[in-house]
């Protein structure tokens, strides 16, 4: 069994890294105000929005592992675009009237985990958790009762809210008897929640690895008492702990991405496991990087903050670690009660 990326996936990763390195310098990310239209256009032109969409629906026809590859790089560069949200939404909307405009980037999607109330007249009501890119989105994909629905957001007031994450927009969306289109039942709701968990985990992986590298580079250069601080045992141990966290995240994310794409029976368990580990580890790594940077790390001018604040938001998007531990426990308990094994 090969646990490495294929040659094509490595080439995709390297191309994505090159594009984002060129367009996501920290100063440009800060100046974008949460959305970089030029970067978004470049991603669309490269086919990123359609990476996991079938060719018959106008996509590239690859899969969830390739989507994770792109999202890892987007997270590493704190790209100020709704790539994860678009990919989650397109998995359910590619074959609908929304598909072409979402693939072209003309329309932008928002996604949420919180379930809305689904009324008999086909409308929905409720207020999902703060929605990433909710103020800019044209359509919201969200569970409502036992259905997955798409809500056209035209005409719904949803101003952008101030957020500590300076790299993305955030909004509350209040829905009161808003018309909704059913795009799937309970199975599609479960798949939507799994994709959201895994795709946000992939972004956290990229951010954690990048901020770890920043900390290690700083530890090699910053001197105290005539020596690089990286030579001190306390800093060495903190950097080693960051590496353990990042590699654990990598294993969990790519196993879950593969499981989703392969319709593996353990896909839901893998998705919950990835979100449990990444939600905790991403914040832990970013906080450790801040500590390694010392006093300068606590200033808003430090780029460590871009990664820390994004990790804090991604860690709760589509359920925090506590939520997914409970979900994982329930799934494994049901498996044991039916006479199965927790190992599948």
C-alpha positions as MATLAB code, in Angstrom:
seq = 'XXXXXXXXXXXXXXXXXXXXXXXXXXXXXXXXXXXXXXXXXXXXXXXXXXXXXXXXXXXXXXXXXXXXXXXXXXXXXXXXXXXXXXXXXXXXXXXXXXXXXXXXXXXXXXXXXXXXXXXXXXXXXXXXXXXXXXXXXXXXXXXXXXXXXXXXXXXXXXXXXXXXXXXXXXXXXXXXXXXXXXXXXXXXXXXXXXXXXXXXXXXXXXXXXXXXXXXXXXXXXXXXXXXXXXXXXXXXXXXXXXXXXXXXXXXXXXXXXXXXXXXXXXXXXXXXXXXXXXXXXXXXXXXXXXXXXXXXXXXXXXXXXXXXXXXXXXXXXXXXXXXXXXXXXXXXXXXXXXXXXXXX';
ca = [
       0.000    0.000    0.000;
       1.433    3.400   -1.031;
       0.889    6.158    1.499;
       2.695    8.857   -0.519;
       1.240   11.272   -3.018;
       1.471   10.149   -6.630;
       3.731   11.938   -9.106;
       0.714   13.801  -10.528;
      -0.423   14.851   -7.047;
       3.079   16.091   -6.215;
       3.101   18.109   -9.438;
      -0.295   19.565   -8.515;
       0.989   20.470   -5.048;
       4.106   22.149   -6.434;
       2.136   24.137   -9.014;
      -0.309   25.280   -6.339;
       2.547   26.268   -4.057;
       4.174   28.307   -6.824;
       0.964   30.155   -7.658;
       0.182   30.962   -4.032;
       3.732   31.922   -3.096;
       3.647   34.466   -5.893;
       0.236   35.884   -4.950;
      -0.073   35.480   -1.169;
       2.735   37.491    0.358;
       1.685   38.440    3.918;
       1.367   42.135    3.045;
      -0.956   41.301    0.163;
      -3.053   38.972    2.321;
      -3.460   41.695    4.940;
      -4.386   44.280    2.323;
      -6.987   42.020    0.668;
      -9.514   42.620    3.437;
     -10.639   39.002    3.434;
     -11.078   38.449   -0.313;
      -8.575   38.682   -3.176;
     -10.513   38.822   -6.448;
      -7.400   38.459   -8.612;
      -6.269   35.367   -6.733;
      -9.769   33.896   -6.982;
      -9.772   34.416  -10.751;
      -6.370   32.754  -11.047;
      -7.566   29.724   -9.071;
     -10.677   29.397  -11.224;
      -8.590   29.682  -14.392;
      -6.396   26.828  -13.129;
      -9.494   24.671  -12.573;
      -9.212   24.520   -8.785;
     -12.928   24.961   -8.169;
     -13.668   21.923  -10.324;
     -10.859   19.706   -9.083;
     -13.205   17.090   -7.587;
     -16.137   17.609   -9.977;
     -16.743   15.024  -12.695;
     -15.736   15.972  -16.228;
     -19.310   15.300  -17.332;
     -20.392   18.180  -15.073;
     -17.671   20.523  -16.344;
     -15.032   19.758  -13.745;
     -11.485   18.421  -13.822;
     -12.543   14.953  -12.741;
      -9.968   14.254  -10.038;
     -10.927   13.597   -6.416;
     -10.926   14.458   -2.745;
      -7.222   13.736   -2.273;
      -6.390   16.289   -4.965;
      -8.814   18.722   -3.319;
      -6.953   18.190   -0.028;
      -3.654   18.892   -1.793;
      -4.941   22.270   -2.972;
      -6.518   23.117    0.371;
      -3.316   22.291    2.230;
      -1.497   24.863    0.117;
      -4.312   27.401    0.503;
      -4.027   27.004    4.264;
      -0.248   27.281    4.198;
      -0.521   30.627    2.422;
      -3.634   31.835    4.309;
      -5.214   32.445    0.913;
      -8.040   35.021    1.256;
     -10.543   33.146   -0.925;
     -13.467   30.748   -0.279;
     -11.853   27.671   -1.836;
     -12.858   25.166    0.856;
     -16.421   26.470    0.903;
     -16.699   26.295   -2.884;
     -15.394   22.730   -2.996;
     -17.750   21.540   -0.260;
     -20.731   23.162   -1.971;
     -19.878   21.931   -5.465;
     -19.858   18.336   -4.259;
     -23.630   18.750   -3.857;
     -24.423   21.441   -6.428;
     -22.326   20.495   -9.465;
     -25.289   18.892  -11.219;
     -27.731   21.675  -10.382;
     -28.352   25.057  -11.995;
     -25.725   26.476   -9.618;
     -22.992   24.220  -10.989;
     -21.752   26.249  -13.981;
     -21.539   29.592  -12.180;
     -19.859   28.030   -9.135;
     -17.298   26.300  -11.347;
     -16.606   29.560  -13.182;
     -16.259   31.472   -9.920;
     -19.017   33.845  -10.997;
     -21.061   32.657   -8.018;
     -19.653   32.030   -4.564;
     -20.970   29.468   -2.124;
     -21.089   29.412    1.659;
     -21.540   26.240    3.686;
     -22.577   25.558    7.260;
     -23.042   22.667    9.676;
     -25.877   23.956   11.855;
     -29.240   22.455   10.959;
     -32.086   24.811   10.066;
     -35.795   24.253   10.587;
     -37.398   22.939    7.398;
     -41.043   23.995    7.044;
     -43.767   22.151    5.146;
     -43.986   24.944    2.589;
     -40.383   24.363    1.493;
     -38.910   27.330    3.345;
     -36.276   27.269    6.091;
     -35.650   29.296    9.225;
     -32.768   29.597   11.608;
     -29.364   31.119   12.173;
     -26.320   28.975   11.357;
     -23.033   29.506   13.173;
     -21.043   32.469   11.810;
     -20.629   31.670    8.120;
     -17.277   32.071    6.402;
     -17.818   34.284    3.330;
     -21.501   34.490    4.183;
     -21.647   38.186    3.292;
     -20.283   37.600   -0.208;
     -21.916   34.274   -1.020;
     -24.722   33.819   -3.518;
     -25.905   30.453   -2.196;
     -25.778   28.683    1.166;
     -25.591   24.888    1.440;
     -26.753   23.735    4.871;
     -28.672   20.896    6.542;
     -32.349   21.547    7.312;
     -33.989   18.764    9.248;
     -33.088   15.509    7.482;
     -32.439   17.263    4.175;
     -29.537   19.123    2.657;
     -30.776   22.349    1.094;
     -29.498   25.197   -1.035;
     -30.688   28.687   -0.104;
     -30.463   31.497   -2.652;
     -29.080   34.411   -0.627;
     -30.118   37.172   -3.024;
     -32.000   39.842   -1.126;
     -31.086   38.496    2.325;
     -29.274   41.072    4.430;
     -26.042   39.654    5.854;
     -23.350   42.291    6.396;
     -19.773   41.210    7.033;
     -18.921   41.079   10.725;
     -15.632   42.151   12.330;
     -13.552   39.021   12.859;
     -10.220   38.261   14.479;
      -9.293   36.218   11.400;
      -8.106   38.983    9.096;
      -7.752   36.657    6.112;
     -11.448   35.836    5.536;
     -14.864   37.429    5.745;
     -17.430   36.295    8.286;
     -21.164   36.928    8.607;
     -24.293   35.910   10.468;
     -27.123   34.790    8.195;
     -30.618   35.051    9.674;
     -33.166   33.073    7.679;
     -36.885   33.529    8.248;
     -39.038   31.416    5.953;
     -36.443   31.665    3.183;
     -37.190   29.552    0.073;
     -34.897   26.517   -0.117;
     -34.207   23.796   -2.662;
     -33.708   20.257   -1.400;
     -30.542   18.786   -2.921;
     -30.272   15.595   -0.875;
     -31.529   13.540    2.019;
     -29.910   12.157    5.146;
     -27.049   10.480    3.279;
     -26.121   13.722    1.553;
     -26.308   15.595    4.862;
     -23.807   13.132    6.353;
     -21.535   13.437    3.308;
     -21.721   17.242    3.478;
     -20.687   17.237    7.139;
     -17.826   14.832    6.441;
     -16.527   16.876    3.514;
     -16.682   20.073    5.535;
     -14.750   18.466    8.374;
     -12.049   17.013    6.120;
     -11.609   20.043    3.861;
     -11.243   22.409    6.816;
      -8.789   19.935    8.351;
      -6.710   20.052    5.163;
      -6.509   23.835    5.425;
      -5.434   23.524    9.058;
      -2.708   21.059    8.069;
      -1.210   23.534    5.615;
      -1.352   26.394    8.081;
       0.197   24.337   10.871;
       3.102   23.171    8.743;
       3.793   26.702    7.518;
       3.717   28.302   10.948;
       5.942   25.507   12.291;
       8.494   26.293    9.586;
       8.319   29.960   10.490;
       9.048   29.093   14.119;
      11.963   26.807   13.243;
      13.501   29.408   10.925;
      13.144   32.049   13.615;
      14.715   29.757   16.228;
      17.746   29.296   13.968;
      18.242   33.044   13.499;
      17.223   34.637   16.822;
      20.071   34.743   19.316;
      20.052   35.009   23.098;
      23.155   34.883   25.268;
      25.263   34.611   22.123;
      23.507   31.454   20.849;
      20.567   30.729   18.530;
      17.486   30.106   20.664;
      16.978   26.873   18.753;
      19.957   25.438   20.616;
      18.086   25.649   23.932;
      16.389   22.458   25.054;
      13.034   24.075   25.837;
      12.781   25.470   22.297;
      13.980   22.208   20.737;
      11.293   20.264   22.555;
       8.573   22.702   21.538;
       9.610   22.484   17.883;
       9.724   18.674   18.087;
       6.214   18.632   19.540;
       5.031   20.806   16.657;
       6.450   18.323   14.152;
       4.678   15.412   15.859;
       1.396   17.331   15.684;
       1.832   18.254   12.015;
       2.710   14.738   10.899;
      -0.247   13.355   12.835;
      -2.457   15.891   11.067;
      -1.055   14.845    7.686;
      -1.809   11.170    8.258;
      -5.327   11.869    9.492;
      -6.209   14.330    6.712;
      -5.013   12.287    3.761;
      -6.465    9.043    5.065;
      -9.818   10.785    5.515;
      -9.620   12.427    2.082;
      -8.861    9.069    0.473;
     -11.651    7.354    2.438;
     -14.221    9.922    1.296;
     -13.190    9.636   -2.322;
     -13.166    5.835   -2.227;
     -16.511    5.571   -0.408;
     -14.701    3.519    2.211;
     -16.967    2.105    4.954;
     -14.819    3.897    7.547;
     -15.056    7.287    5.816;
     -17.232    8.877    8.503;
     -14.942    7.612   11.267;
     -11.902    8.888    9.351;
     -13.497   12.328    8.827;
     -14.353   12.705   12.511;
     -10.884   11.530   13.519;
      -9.228   14.068   11.223;
     -11.302   16.930   12.607;
     -10.666   15.866   16.221;
      -6.919   15.789   15.745;
      -6.587   18.828   13.494;
      -8.875   21.108   15.500;
      -6.710   20.655   18.571;
      -3.326   20.295   16.901;
      -3.592   23.304   14.558;
      -4.231   25.711   17.421;
      -1.583   24.010   19.550;
       1.055   24.371   16.804;
       0.206   28.025   16.143;
       0.324   28.857   19.850;
       3.694   27.112   20.168;
       5.021   29.057   17.183;
       3.912   32.257   18.867;
       5.803   31.246   22.014;
       8.963   30.515   20.025;
       8.753   33.986   18.491;
       8.611   35.486   21.979;
       7.572   39.121   22.405;
       7.461   39.882   18.689;
       5.062   36.980   18.219;
       2.447   38.691   20.384;
       2.292   41.769   18.164;
      -0.335   42.084   15.428;
       2.495   42.842   13.011;
       3.749   39.254   13.345;
       2.593   36.946   10.555;
       2.146   34.200   13.148;
      -1.178   35.856   13.977;
      -2.523   35.241   10.487;
      -2.127   31.501   11.034;
      -3.227   31.484   14.668;
      -6.513   33.290   14.014;
      -7.299   31.176   10.962;
      -6.621   28.005   12.944;
      -8.938   29.202   15.702;
     -11.777   29.698   13.208;
     -11.169   26.503   11.238;
     -10.978   24.516   14.473;
     -14.663   25.224   15.182;
     -15.921   25.242   11.579;
     -18.031   22.138   10.938;
     -17.703   21.097   14.561;
     -14.888   21.471   17.058;
     -12.863   18.617   18.522;
     -15.373   18.039   21.316;
     -18.239   17.693   18.848;
     -16.360   15.172   16.731;
     -15.169   13.191   19.742;
     -18.803   12.733   20.716;
     -19.695   11.853   17.126;
     -16.808    9.397   16.900;
     -17.747    7.809   20.201;
     -21.345    7.331   19.089;
     -20.300    5.706   15.815;
     -17.881    3.315   17.504;
     -20.371    2.458   20.252;
     -22.981    1.578   17.621;
     -20.455   -0.600   15.859;
     -19.648   -2.484   19.059;
     -23.328   -2.946   19.899;
     -23.860   -4.567   16.508;
     -21.066   -7.034   17.186;
     -18.400   -5.285   15.135;
     -14.938   -4.047   16.048;
     -13.754   -0.482   16.605;
     -11.031   -1.282   14.054;
     -13.602   -1.811   11.301;
];
